[in-house]
Amino acid sequence: PSFKNVETCCSAFLYFGQLSILQEKIDHLERLLAENNEIISNIRDSVINLSESVKDGQKNPEAVNIGQGSVSELFPSASALLAVDSEDCLFASKSGSHTSDVQMLDVYDILPFDNPDGGVWKQGFDITYNENEWDGEPLQVFVVPHSHNDPGWLKTFDDYFRDQTQHILNNMVLKLQEDNRRKFIWSEVSYFSKWWDGIDSQKRDAVKRLIKDGQFEIVTGGWVMPDEASSHYFALIDQLIEGHQWLEKNLGVKPKSGWAVDPFGHSPTMAYLLKRTGFSKMLIQRVHYSIKKHFSTQKTLEFFWRQNWDLGSSTDILCHMMPFYSYDVPHTCGPDPKICCQFDFKRLPGGRISCPWRVPPEAIHAGNVQHRAWMILDQYRKKSKLFRTKVLLAPLGDDFRYTESSEWDQQYQNYQKLFDYMNSRPEWHVKAQFGTLSDYFEALLKESNLGEESSNSLFPVLSGDFFTYADRDHHYWSGYFTSRPFYKRLDRVLESYIRAAEILYSLALVQSSKSEKMSVFPSVDNYKLLTEARRNLGLFQHHDAITGTAKDWVVVDYGTRLFHSIMNLKKVIIDSVHILILRDKSDYNYDSATPLLKMDDVQASQDSLPRKTVIKLTLQPRYLLIHNPTEQERFSVVSVNVNSPKVKLLSPLGKPVNVQISAVWDGATTVSHEAYQMSFVAHLPPLGIGVYQLLEDESSEAVLADYNIYVRNSRQEKSDRVFRIKEMQHSVDNIILENAYMKLWFSGMSGLLEWGLHPAGLER
């Protein structure tokens, strides 16, 4: 290739240098693999035997740990990767005092991420078992009915509630009371709180009884089931707090277990937050099918999830990973969806939905109960072979299930007949029942002889994340990381407003209590606006909201909620600052029609771009208030628009501040003379408010920005009366911009960015 200049040539050498380093790493890995051949042949049989000996229900975790430890003792040069036949077996990799049995970075390195046909379990493998495996200890099966209610997706939040969700919860109260063996779990507090507000005290008392009796459980208890990739951790915490505070206030309960079946990939940050919330157990579902298959072969679908930076075990939380494609009924009872679908009794002939495999369910009766019970028990047994204990979780639900009374009867009555028959056959060695998520985890901990904080575990320790998720073939769920960026930005703007408004409101509330004259401060109304804003922000953390995966009209509904809350929070901020900046509190006079302050930016609607307010300067000072909502002292560049380039700025102490005046552009080459951007470095204490003075001054010492303009079709522009603008000559050479941190190459022909170099390496 020919290079146009030295910079481009250097960039190419850097690029090919990185390729060379990568090739060296690959060669090194191949050498390690070759060195392991002898190790593999020596331990192959022992590993297989060890795997077979760790039967479900065998309470001997030390056998696993000793087996894994013996590898490093006998073969200290062994790498973390050992191959046994065609399956990969990942052993402990140690760094200092931090040990994880499974490190996801290593797992991603060893898996081919292919998709061979696994038979009835398309993304897995054929599962076999010995019928005598449960003779010594029966299989415990917990069937957990659930209904996944998206707070907006194909319909808006309110439309879903009106059409489906309220009916699910109304039927839940009635149907669970019919039989105390029935169980049900619920996750989304945003829906539950809306329903709660509309029911009578009799229903409320019934709900509390069902919770107390263990028939009904709130899992996770966040305002929504949030996305774990696009959401900021501030917002994740806020929606979790909002849900938990609501539950504490209205039900007096605190959730114990996490339930996340629909986020598109899972983050260790969420596991950390749940642990800090006080949880010790959690469940996840949407994980790359290759990871699920690998974990199934190793029986590592249940593990203690530990943070990468944790050198001990303080962040450990027991996590259950569902093994199959989905959380619907065909993919939860066992590996064969064709059979499992026959036990989704909402799909009985004559209903509105059927099984895609064209074998419908059969209502359970005396004539078929033996055959049908054995069919589903076979699936339960096969699924249990993927785990390390004889306790099995079998979720029973799907999106917006149990809407109609008839479905409650179809599912609960037919399953109870199956349970009664299975439990009446002692030779089958099974105990099947409805359960909640906590029922399952409690039985699991008891079965594995684990206390809540036990360090000697049957389960491995895992560190890392589960991104990027693919549900089939090469269908990777990564577009949502950046899709609909306008609304992702609106989310962050609202988040920052909530932070500032909560702090300022809290400080103003304290001040308002000190004077009778300030008792007119609208504390109650503003508190309601703050709560509504937190809930709207929480709603947008839903995995079909901030991700951008909802329908257009649903996105508009989300955007309208965010926009209205931003407008309301501006009012809270203005009302609160009004009190805080007064030197003489006796001068306080609240008038909602004529607020003392205005905000810097203006947005006309939920889908319009914000515009900055142009501050009209005069010889008399105007006041510019700046708030620092963080707990750290800050030096930050602040930019506002003014109507004159002849500006003078005074600090809160009355001292002149250096400012730069930049152009506001009406087009690619046209400077506006209606507005100018004034930028300066603001210095504020933690949680502080700085009051700056702005005025027009003919002797202004503001620094004017200079401009070099590149126009592809060069034409002579009229010189500007304020700014010095130089037009660059047309050139085929690259245009280079650089500072101490970055160097950019732009095409001299198109003006488009071609190369970028920064300390971390080279990007194109």
C-alpha distance (Angstrom), angle and dihedral (degrees) to the residues before:
residue distance angle dihedral
P1 . . .
S2 3.78 . .
F3 3.79 118.6 .
K4 3.77 124.5 -148.8
N5 3.77 97.7 -147.4
V6 3.78 145.7 -3.8
E7 3.80 94.4 -93.7
T8 3.79 92.9 57.4
C9 3.79 90.6 46.7
C10 3.81 91.3 52.3
S11 3.78 89.8 48.7
A12 3.77 91.2 53.6
F13 3.79 91.8 50.8
L14 3.81 89.9 51.2
Y15 3.80 89.7 49.8
F16 3.79 94.2 50.0
G17 3.82 89.4 42.5
Q18 3.78 89.6 61.0
L19 3.79 90.2 49.6
S20 3.79 88.4 53.4
I21 3.80 91.7 52.1
L22 3.79 89.8 49.0
Q23 3.79 90.9 51.2
E24 3.81 90.2 51.0
K25 3.80 90.1 53.1
I26 3.79 90.6 50.9
D27 3.80 91.0 49.6
H28 3.81 90.2 49.5
L29 3.79 91.5 51.5
E30 3.80 91.2 49.6
R31 3.81 90.1 52.2
L32 3.80 90.6 51.4
L33 3.78 90.6 50.0
A34 3.78 91.3 50.4
E35 3.82 90.7 50.2
N36 3.77 89.6 53.2
N37 3.81 94.5 59.1
E38 3.77 92.9 90.9
I39 3.80 91.4 44.4
I40 3.79 89.8 51.2
S41 3.78 93.5 52.1
N42 3.83 91.5 47.9
I43 3.79 98.0 49.8
R44 3.79 101.4 27.4
D45 3.79 95.7 97.6
S46 3.80 94.1 40.9
V47 3.80 92.1 52.3
I48 3.79 91.7 49.4
N49 3.79 90.8 48.5
L50 3.79 90.5 47.2
S51 3.79 91.1 51.4
E52 3.80 91.0 50.6
S53 3.82 92.5 46.7
V54 3.80 93.1 56.5
K55 3.77 92.4 80.2
D56 3.75 122.2 176.9
G57 3.75 110.5 -82.7
Q58 3.82 94.9 18.2
K59 3.78 104.8 137.7
N60 3.78 99.2 -151.2
P61 3.78 109.8 108.2
E62 3.78 91.2 159.5
A63 3.80 89.8 66.8
V64 3.79 89.2 62.5
N65 3.78 94.2 44.7
I66 3.80 93.4 46.6
G67 3.78 90.5 49.0
Q68 3.77 91.8 51.7
G69 3.78 93.2 43.2
S70 3.80 92.8 51.6
V71 3.79 90.6 64.3
S72 3.79 93.4 61.9
E73 3.79 91.8 42.4
L74 3.81 95.7 50.7
F75 3.80 96.2 35.8
P76 3.82 109.8 26.4
S77 3.82 91.9 171.3
A78 3.80 92.9 58.8
S79 3.77 116.1 123.0
A80 3.79 122.6 -131.7
L81 3.80 88.8 -101.1
L82 3.80 120.2 80.6
A83 3.79 122.7 168.7
V84 3.79 122.1 -147.4
D85 3.79 110.5 -171.9
S86 3.80 106.6 -56.0
E87 3.82 95.8 -27.6
D88 3.79 124.3 86.1
C89 3.79 119.5 -128.7
L90 3.79 115.9 -161.5
F91 3.78 118.2 -156.7
A92 3.75 131.9 -168.2
S93 3.79 117.1 -64.1
K94 3.78 114.3 -159.9
S95 3.79 130.5 -152.4
G96 3.78 114.3 176.9
S97 3.80 108.1 -52.4
H98 3.80 92.8 -24.8
T99 3.79 114.3 103.0
S100 3.78 126.0 179.8
D101 3.77 120.2 176.2
V102 3.81 87.9 -154.4
Q103 3.80 121.4 32.4
M104 3.80 109.7 -174.9
L105 3.80 93.9 -148.7
D106 3.80 87.5 61.3
V107 3.80 92.5 45.5
Y108 3.80 91.3 53.2
D109 3.80 89.4 51.7
I110 3.79 96.2 54.0
L111 3.81 102.7 41.1
P112 3.82 119.3 91.1
F113 3.84 91.5 -152.0
D114 3.77 90.5 -140.8
N115 3.78 124.2 146.7
P116 3.81 112.8 -136.7
D117 3.80 118.2 175.3
G118 3.80 106.5 -94.7
G119 3.79 97.1 -170.3
V120 3.80 119.8 -117.1
W121 3.79 87.4 -4.4
K122 3.78 92.6 54.4
Q123 3.81 96.0 -168.1
G124 3.79 95.6 40.0
F125 3.77 138.5 34.6
D126 3.79 142.8 -90.6
I127 3.81 112.5 -71.1
T128 3.80 121.6 -150.8
Y129 3.78 133.3 177.4
N130 3.81 143.5 -178.8
E131 3.81 112.0 -109.6
N132 3.80 90.1 -139.0
E133 3.80 94.1 58.9
W134 3.82 92.5 97.9
D135 3.82 97.3 44.8
G136 3.79 92.9 101.5
E137 3.79 96.6 41.5
P138 3.80 127.2 12.8
L139 3.78 125.7 -121.9
Q140 3.80 110.9 -105.2
V141 3.81 111.9 -148.3
F142 3.79 122.3 -166.8
V143 3.80 112.9 -168.6
V144 3.81 106.0 -161.8
P145 3.83 115.5 -161.6
H146 3.80 112.9 -150.8
S147 3.79 141.3 159.9
H148 3.78 120.1 -147.8
N149 3.80 108.7 -144.8
D150 3.80 115.1 -171.2
P151 3.84 110.4 -150.9
G152 3.80 89.0 -135.3
W153 3.81 130.2 -15.1
L154 3.82 118.8 123.5
K155 3.80 88.1 6.5
T156 3.78 131.5 29.1
F157 3.79 121.2 -96.7
D158 3.80 92.7 -102.0
D159 3.82 94.4 45.2
Y160 3.80 92.4 51.4
F161 3.80 90.1 48.8
R162 3.78 93.4 49.8
D163 3.81 96.0 44.3
Q164 3.79 102.8 36.3
T165 3.79 123.2 -8.4
Q166 3.79 99.7 62.1
H167 3.82 89.8 52.0
I168 3.82 91.7 50.9
L169 3.80 92.0 54.1
N170 3.80 94.2 42.1
N171 3.80 90.5 52.7
M172 3.80 90.6 44.6
V173 3.80 91.4 62.7
L174 3.80 92.8 49.2
K175 3.79 100.5 40.3
L176 3.80 99.0 44.9
Q177 3.81 89.7 54.2
E178 3.81 91.0 56.7
D179 3.83 92.6 69.4
N180 3.80 125.5 15.3
R181 3.82 90.1 -149.7
R182 3.80 90.3 69.2
K183 3.80 119.4 99.6
F184 3.82 135.7 -172.5
I185 3.82 137.4 178.1
W186 3.80 130.8 -152.8
S187 3.79 132.0 -168.6
E188 3.82 116.8 177.1
V189 3.81 111.7 79.8
S190 3.82 91.2 -177.3
Y191 3.81 88.7 70.7
F192 3.78 95.3 35.5
S193 3.82 93.0 54.1
K194 3.81 92.0 49.8
W195 3.79 90.0 50.8
W196 3.81 92.0 45.3
D197 3.79 91.6 55.0
G198 3.82 90.0 58.8
I199 3.81 102.4 45.9
D200 3.78 129.9 86.2
S201 3.78 128.2 -111.1
Q202 3.81 92.5 -100.5
K203 3.79 91.9 60.8
R204 3.78 90.9 43.8
D205 3.78 91.3 54.4
A206 3.80 90.1 48.4
V207 3.81 90.9 53.4
K208 3.80 91.3 51.3
R209 3.81 90.6 50.4
L210 3.81 91.7 50.1
I211 3.80 90.2 51.1
K212 3.78 92.4 46.9
D213 3.82 91.3 49.0
G214 3.81 91.6 50.4
Q215 3.81 95.7 -116.5
F216 3.79 95.4 112.8
E217 3.80 124.6 40.3
I218 3.78 133.1 -176.0
V219 3.82 108.1 -143.1
T220 3.83 123.4 -157.1
G221 3.80 89.1 -13.9
G222 3.79 97.8 -148.3
W223 3.77 121.6 146.3
V224 3.83 85.4 -105.6
M225 3.79 139.4 -5.2
P226 3.81 93.4 -96.4
D227 3.76 133.8 -144.9
E228 3.79 109.3 -108.1
A229 3.82 100.7 -155.1
S230 3.83 109.4 47.0
S231 3.80 98.9 32.1
H232 3.79 121.0 95.6
Y233 3.77 113.3 -124.9
F234 3.83 90.7 -121.6
A235 3.80 88.9 62.2
L236 3.82 92.3 43.6
I237 3.80 89.1 55.7
D238 3.81 92.8 44.3
Q239 3.81 94.6 53.3
L240 3.80 90.4 45.9
I241 3.81 91.8 50.8
E242 3.80 91.8 45.8
G243 3.79 91.6 54.1
H244 3.80 95.4 43.2
Q245 3.80 94.0 47.0
W246 3.79 90.0 50.7
L247 3.81 91.3 50.4
E248 3.79 92.5 47.2
K249 3.79 93.0 48.9
N250 3.80 98.3 43.7
L251 3.80 105.4 27.4
G252 3.78 104.3 17.9
V253 3.80 91.5 -131.0
K254 3.79 135.8 123.0
P255 3.81 119.4 -154.1
K256 3.80 116.1 -118.7
S257 3.82 105.0 -167.2
G258 3.80 137.8 43.5
W259 3.82 121.6 -125.2
A260 3.83 118.3 -171.9
V261 3.80 111.8 160.1
D262 3.81 101.6 150.2
P263 3.86 113.7 37.2
F264 3.82 109.3 114.3
G265 3.78 98.2 -115.1
H266 3.78 129.1 -15.5
S267 3.80 132.2 -105.8
P268 3.82 128.3 -150.4
T269 3.81 86.1 -136.7
M270 3.79 89.4 70.5
A271 3.80 90.2 49.1
Y272 3.81 89.0 51.2
L273 3.80 92.9 49.4
L274 3.80 91.9 49.1
K275 3.80 89.9 49.7
R276 3.80 91.0 50.7
T277 3.81 88.0 48.2
G278 3.78 87.8 62.1
F279 3.79 99.8 -99.6
S280 3.79 120.5 139.6
K281 3.84 98.7 -178.1
M282 3.78 135.8 46.2
L283 3.82 142.1 165.9
I284 3.82 131.1 -142.5
Q285 3.81 132.4 -175.8
R286 3.83 119.4 172.8
V287 3.80 102.6 77.3
H288 3.81 127.3 139.4
Y289 3.80 109.1 -80.0
S290 3.81 91.5 -127.5
I291 3.80 90.1 56.5
K292 3.80 90.5 48.8
K293 3.79 91.5 50.9
H294 3.80 92.1 48.1
F295 3.79 92.5 48.1
S296 3.80 90.3 47.6
T297 3.80 92.0 55.4
Q298 3.81 90.1 50.1
K299 3.81 95.6 40.2
T300 3.79 89.7 -124.8
L301 3.81 97.1 129.4
E302 3.80 87.1 113.8
F303 3.77 115.6 52.8
F304 3.75 145.7 143.6
W305 3.80 105.7 -98.4
R306 3.79 108.8 -143.0
Q307 3.79 129.2 -176.9
N308 3.81 114.9 -108.4
W309 3.79 91.6 -123.9
D310 3.81 95.4 48.9
L311 3.81 110.2 109.0
G312 3.79 91.4 -174.0
S313 3.78 131.1 28.4
S314 3.80 103.1 -90.5
T315 3.81 92.8 116.1
D316 3.82 96.6 47.6
I317 3.80 116.3 130.0
L318 3.80 123.6 174.6
C319 3.80 108.7 -116.1
H320 3.81 130.0 -168.0
M321 3.81 116.5 -157.5
M322 3.79 116.1 -158.7
P323 3.83 107.1 -128.6
F324 3.79 105.8 -147.0
Y325 3.80 139.9 65.0
S326 3.79 101.8 -84.3
Y327 3.80 146.4 0.5
D328 3.82 93.1 -113.2
V329 3.80 121.7 108.2
P330 3.84 97.0 -98.6
H331 3.82 89.7 58.8
T332 3.80 102.5 39.7
C333 3.81 111.1 55.7
G334 3.80 94.7 59.6
P335 3.81 145.8 -44.0
D336 3.83 98.2 -64.9
P337 3.84 111.8 73.7
K338 3.79 91.6 -173.1
I339 3.80 89.6 63.2
C340 3.81 97.2 36.3
C341 3.80 90.5 52.9
Q342 3.80 88.0 60.7
F343 3.79 87.1 64.9
D344 3.78 95.4 54.6
F345 3.77 95.4 96.2
K346 3.78 94.2 -169.5
R347 3.82 83.6 74.9
L348 3.79 94.6 60.9
P349 3.83 112.3 138.6
G350 3.78 112.1 -79.1
G351 3.79 94.6 35.4
R352 3.79 128.2 113.2
I353 3.80 95.6 -105.8
S354 3.79 130.2 46.3
C355 3.80 139.0 -176.7
P356 3.82 115.0 -81.4
W357 3.82 88.3 -143.3
R358 3.84 88.4 64.6
V359 3.78 95.7 -125.9
P360 3.81 106.9 113.1
P361 3.80 127.8 -151.7
E362 3.79 120.6 -99.1
A363 3.77 124.0 -137.7
I364 3.80 107.5 -114.0
H365 3.81 117.1 -111.1
A366 3.79 138.0 151.8
G367 3.78 92.6 -85.5
N368 3.82 97.0 57.6
V369 3.78 105.4 21.3
Q370 3.81 95.2 99.4
H371 3.79 94.3 51.0
R372 3.80 95.1 42.0
A373 3.80 93.4 45.5
W374 3.78 90.4 52.4
M375 3.82 91.2 48.6
I376 3.78 93.9 56.3
L377 3.80 93.8 38.7
D378 3.79 87.7 56.8
Q379 3.80 88.4 55.9
Y380 3.81 91.8 47.0
R381 3.80 91.0 51.0
K382 3.80 93.1 48.8
K383 3.79 92.1 48.6
S384 3.80 90.6 48.9
K385 3.82 89.5 57.9
L386 3.81 87.9 71.6
F387 3.81 91.7 62.2
R388 3.80 135.8 62.5
T389 3.81 100.1 -123.7
K390 3.77 138.6 50.0
V391 3.80 92.2 -114.1
L392 3.81 113.9 101.7
L393 3.80 132.8 -165.4
A394 3.83 117.2 -152.0
P395 3.83 112.8 177.4
L396 3.81 115.1 -153.0
G397 3.78 113.3 -159.1
D398 3.78 149.0 58.4
D399 3.81 140.4 -160.7
F400 3.82 113.0 -27.4
R401 3.81 93.2 -14.5
Y402 3.81 126.1 166.4
T403 3.80 92.9 38.0
E404 3.81 93.9 137.8
S405 3.77 128.1 53.2
S406 3.81 90.0 -127.6
E407 3.81 92.3 62.6
W408 3.79 92.0 55.1
D409 3.81 88.5 54.5
Q410 3.81 93.9 44.3
Q411 3.79 95.0 51.2
Y412 3.80 102.5 35.5
Q413 3.81 98.7 40.4
N414 3.81 96.0 46.1
Y415 3.81 93.7 44.6
Q416 3.79 91.9 47.6
K417 3.80 89.3 55.4
L418 3.81 89.2 51.6
F419 3.81 91.9 47.6
D420 3.81 92.9 48.0
Y421 3.78 91.7 51.4
M422 3.82 95.5 45.3
N423 3.78 92.4 46.9
S424 3.82 90.8 49.6
R425 3.81 91.6 59.3
P426 3.82 106.5 75.7
E427 3.80 91.0 -178.0
W428 3.82 88.9 64.7
H429 3.81 90.7 61.6
V430 3.79 96.5 -146.5
K431 3.77 135.8 125.8
A432 3.81 110.8 -163.5
Q433 3.81 126.1 -177.9
F434 3.76 145.6 143.3
G435 3.79 113.0 -88.9
T436 3.76 146.5 169.4
L437 3.79 123.8 -120.0
S438 3.81 90.1 -100.2
D439 3.81 90.4 51.5
Y440 3.79 88.6 57.7
F441 3.79 96.2 46.7
E442 3.80 93.1 45.9
A443 3.81 90.4 53.3
L444 3.81 90.2 45.2
L445 3.80 93.1 52.9
K446 3.79 91.3 46.2
E447 3.81 92.1 48.3
S448 3.80 92.8 50.1
N449 3.82 93.7 44.5
L450 3.80 90.5 -120.7
G451 3.75 126.6 151.4
E452 3.78 117.2 -152.5
E453 3.81 91.7 -95.1
S454 3.80 100.3 28.8
S455 3.79 113.6 148.3
N456 3.81 96.8 -169.8
S457 3.77 98.1 76.0
L458 3.76 140.1 176.0
F459 3.79 85.8 -148.7
P460 3.81 125.3 77.1
V461 3.80 125.2 -118.3
L462 3.80 116.0 -116.4
S463 3.79 131.1 -166.5
G464 3.78 127.2 -172.6
D465 3.79 139.9 46.3
F466 3.80 139.6 -75.3
F467 3.81 103.4 -125.7
T468 2.96 137.8 156.1
Y469 3.78 99.6 38.3
A470 3.81 124.2 -155.9
D471 3.79 120.1 -179.2
R472 3.81 96.7 -169.1
D473 3.80 140.7 -2.8
H474 3.82 107.8 -25.1
H475 3.80 95.1 -29.2
Y476 3.80 97.3 133.8
W477 3.78 117.3 -177.3
S478 3.80 99.1 -140.2
G479 3.80 105.1 111.6
Y480 3.78 90.9 81.1
F481 3.81 90.1 65.0
T482 3.81 87.8 79.5
S483 3.82 108.2 9.5
R484 3.82 119.9 123.7
P485 3.82 91.9 13.6
F486 3.81 92.7 178.3
Y487 3.79 90.7 67.8
K488 3.79 93.3 40.4
R489 3.80 86.5 57.1
L490 3.81 91.6 46.6
D491 3.81 87.5 54.4
R492 3.81 91.6 55.6
V493 3.81 91.9 45.7
L494 3.80 91.9 53.4
E495 3.80 89.7 45.9
S496 3.81 91.3 55.6
Y497 3.82 91.9 46.1
I498 3.81 90.9 52.1
R499 3.78 90.3 51.7
A500 3.80 93.1 51.1
A501 3.81 95.0 40.5
E502 3.81 94.5 50.5
I503 3.81 92.4 51.4
L504 3.79 95.8 44.7
Y505 3.81 92.5 43.9
S506 3.81 91.3 51.2
L507 3.81 92.1 50.7
A508 3.81 92.1 45.0
L509 3.81 91.3 49.3
V510 3.80 89.7 58.1
Q511 3.82 91.5 48.9
S512 3.80 93.7 46.4
S513 3.78 91.4 57.1
K514 3.81 91.6 59.8
S515 3.79 97.8 66.9
E516 3.79 135.2 42.6
K517 3.81 89.7 -142.6
M518 3.80 90.9 59.2
S519 3.80 93.9 51.5
V520 3.81 87.5 96.2
F521 3.81 88.3 71.2
P522 3.86 102.8 123.9
S523 3.80 94.5 -121.2
V524 3.82 97.0 150.9
D525 3.79 95.6 47.2
N526 3.79 92.5 45.9
Y527 3.81 91.5 47.8
K528 3.81 88.6 56.5
L529 3.80 90.2 50.0
L530 3.81 90.4 51.0
T531 3.80 91.7 50.0
E532 3.79 92.2 47.9
A533 3.81 90.6 49.4
R534 3.81 92.5 51.4
R535 3.78 90.0 49.6
N536 3.79 93.3 48.4
L537 3.79 90.0 49.1
G538 3.80 89.2 46.7
L539 3.79 91.3 50.1
F540 3.80 89.9 53.7
Q541 3.81 91.3 56.5
H542 3.82 86.7 69.5
H543 3.79 111.9 122.5
D544 3.83 91.8 -113.0
A545 3.82 95.1 44.6
I546 3.81 114.9 52.8
T547 3.81 87.3 28.2
G548 3.80 91.6 62.9
T549 3.83 93.7 -129.3
A550 3.82 96.1 124.7
K551 3.79 126.6 97.3
D552 3.81 118.2 -85.5
W553 3.80 96.3 -104.9
V554 3.80 90.1 48.5
V555 3.81 90.3 52.5
V556 3.81 88.7 52.2
D557 3.81 88.7 52.7
Y558 3.81 90.8 51.5
G559 3.81 90.9 45.9
T560 3.79 91.8 50.4
R561 3.80 90.7 52.5
L562 3.81 91.8 49.4
F563 3.80 92.0 46.2
H564 3.81 94.7 49.5
S565 3.79 90.7 49.4
I566 3.81 91.3 51.1
M567 3.81 89.1 52.6
N568 3.80 91.3 48.0
L569 3.79 93.0 48.0
K570 3.78 90.5 53.1
K571 3.80 86.5 60.0
V572 3.82 91.1 49.3
I573 3.80 90.9 49.8
I574 3.82 93.6 47.7
D575 3.82 92.9 47.1
S576 3.80 92.1 47.9
V577 3.80 97.2 45.6
H578 3.80 89.7 49.0
I579 3.81 89.8 66.7
L580 3.78 95.9 39.7
I581 3.82 98.5 53.9
L582 3.80 96.9 48.8
R583 3.79 112.7 107.4
D584 3.78 91.8 -166.2
K585 3.81 107.1 42.4
S586 3.79 89.8 -165.3
D587 3.80 87.6 72.9
Y588 3.81 90.5 65.3
N589 3.77 113.4 126.4
Y590 3.80 118.8 167.2
D591 3.79 117.2 -151.9
S592 3.80 116.4 163.2
A593 3.83 91.0 -164.1
T594 3.82 93.8 59.8
P595 3.80 110.4 33.6
L596 3.78 116.4 -163.5
L597 3.82 94.0 -131.7
K598 3.79 141.0 35.6
M599 3.80 128.3 -149.0
D600 3.78 121.3 -114.5
D601 3.81 98.3 -122.1
V602 3.79 131.6 49.2
Q603 3.81 126.8 -157.9
A604 3.78 118.8 -173.6
S605 3.82 99.5 -161.0
Q606 3.80 143.1 -6.5
D607 3.79 93.0 -89.4
S608 3.81 100.3 40.4
L609 3.78 128.2 95.9
P610 3.80 116.7 -108.1
R611 3.79 118.3 -108.2
K612 3.78 124.6 -152.1
T613 3.77 118.2 -120.6
V614 3.81 113.1 -112.8
I615 3.79 107.8 -132.1
K616 3.80 112.0 -140.5
L617 3.80 108.3 -136.2
T618 3.80 125.4 -149.6
L619 3.77 135.8 169.0
Q620 3.79 86.9 -93.4
P621 3.80 114.4 75.3
R622 3.81 122.4 -101.2
Y623 3.78 118.6 -156.3
L624 3.79 125.4 -119.8
L625 3.82 115.2 -166.7
I626 3.78 119.8 -160.2
H627 3.81 124.3 -173.0
N628 3.81 127.7 -157.1
P629 3.85 106.5 -154.1
T630 3.82 94.9 -175.2
E631 3.80 130.1 88.5
Q632 3.81 92.1 -122.1
E633 3.78 131.6 82.4
R634 3.79 107.1 -105.6
F635 3.77 139.1 -155.1
S636 3.80 106.0 -168.9
V637 3.78 136.4 164.6
V638 3.80 109.3 -115.8
S639 3.81 122.5 -166.5
V640 3.79 126.3 -166.7
N641 3.80 132.7 168.0
V642 3.79 120.2 -114.1
N643 3.80 131.5 179.6
S644 3.82 96.6 -125.7
P645 3.80 135.4 46.0
K646 3.80 89.8 -145.9
V647 3.77 96.8 83.7
K648 3.77 134.8 150.1
L649 3.81 122.2 -162.4
L650 3.81 125.5 -161.5
S651 3.81 123.3 -163.6
P652 3.84 123.3 -127.7
L653 3.81 85.4 -91.9
G654 3.81 91.1 53.5
K655 3.80 96.3 -107.8
P656 3.84 122.9 134.9
V657 3.79 114.8 -100.0
N658 3.81 124.5 -150.5
V659 3.80 111.1 -113.5
Q660 3.80 136.8 -176.5
I661 3.78 122.5 -145.4
S662 3.81 115.7 -148.0
A663 3.75 130.7 -177.6
V664 3.79 124.5 -99.8
W665 3.79 105.0 -143.1
D666 3.79 123.5 -138.2
G667 3.78 90.0 -170.8
A668 3.79 141.6 -14.9
T669 3.80 93.2 -61.0
T670 3.82 106.1 7.8
V671 3.81 121.8 99.0
S672 3.80 119.3 -148.2
H673 3.78 117.0 -131.0
E674 3.77 93.2 -169.0
A675 3.80 92.9 72.6
Y676 3.81 139.3 21.7
Q677 3.79 128.8 -169.1
M678 3.78 114.4 -122.2
S679 3.81 115.9 -163.5
F680 3.78 129.7 -174.3
V681 3.81 140.9 154.3
A682 3.79 111.1 -98.6
H683 3.79 119.6 -156.9
L684 3.79 115.4 -156.9
P685 3.80 134.1 169.1
P686 3.82 120.7 -126.3
L687 3.83 111.5 -64.7
G688 3.79 86.9 -5.4
I689 3.80 135.0 147.0
G690 3.79 119.6 -140.3
V691 3.82 120.2 -158.7
Y692 3.81 111.7 -155.4
Q693 3.81 126.9 -176.1
L694 3.80 122.6 -133.3
L695 3.78 125.2 -167.6
E696 3.77 140.6 156.2
D697 3.77 113.8 -104.1
E698 3.81 126.7 177.6
S699 3.81 89.4 -153.2
S700 3.79 92.1 54.1
E701 3.80 114.9 155.4
A702 3.77 93.9 -158.2
V703 3.81 114.1 144.9
L704 3.80 113.6 -118.7
A705 3.81 118.3 -142.4
D706 3.82 118.8 -121.5
Y707 3.80 121.4 -140.8
N708 3.78 136.6 -152.7
I709 3.80 110.3 -165.3
Y710 3.75 124.5 -160.5
V711 3.81 114.6 -158.2
R712 3.79 118.0 -179.1
N713 3.80 94.7 -150.5
S714 3.78 95.0 42.7
R715 3.74 118.1 -140.4
Q716 3.77 130.5 165.1
E717 3.80 111.4 -102.2
K718 3.76 124.1 -155.8
S719 3.81 110.3 -104.8
D720 3.81 116.4 -106.3
R721 3.78 121.2 -116.1
V722 3.81 94.4 -137.6
F723 3.80 109.8 27.2
R724 3.76 130.6 49.1
I725 3.79 105.6 -124.0
K726 3.78 122.2 -176.5
E727 3.77 121.8 -169.0
M728 3.81 114.7 -139.1
Q729 3.75 117.4 -131.6
H730 3.79 118.5 -110.7
S731 3.81 109.3 -95.0
V732 3.78 139.8 170.2
D733 3.81 90.0 -146.3
N734 3.77 121.5 97.3
I735 3.79 119.0 -92.7
I736 3.81 110.5 -131.1
L737 3.78 127.4 -156.2
E738 3.78 119.1 -177.5
N739 3.77 146.6 161.4
A740 3.79 134.9 167.8
Y741 3.80 91.8 -70.4
M742 3.78 108.0 35.2
K743 3.78 143.8 22.3
L744 3.80 122.4 -159.8
W745 3.79 131.0 -167.8
F746 3.82 119.6 -155.2
S747 3.78 125.3 -171.1
G748 3.78 112.9 -105.1
M749 3.79 88.6 -148.0
S750 3.81 102.1 48.4
G751 3.78 104.1 14.8
L752 3.81 89.2 -129.6
L753 3.80 123.9 137.0
E754 3.81 112.2 -99.8
W755 3.81 107.4 167.0
G756 3.77 137.8 16.0
L757 3.78 126.9 -169.8
H758 3.79 124.5 -167.9
P759 3.82 134.9 158.8
A760 3.82 93.3 -88.5
G761 3.80 92.4 60.4
L762 3.77 141.5 -88.2
E763 3.79 129.5 -35.1
R764 3.74 131.0 -177.8
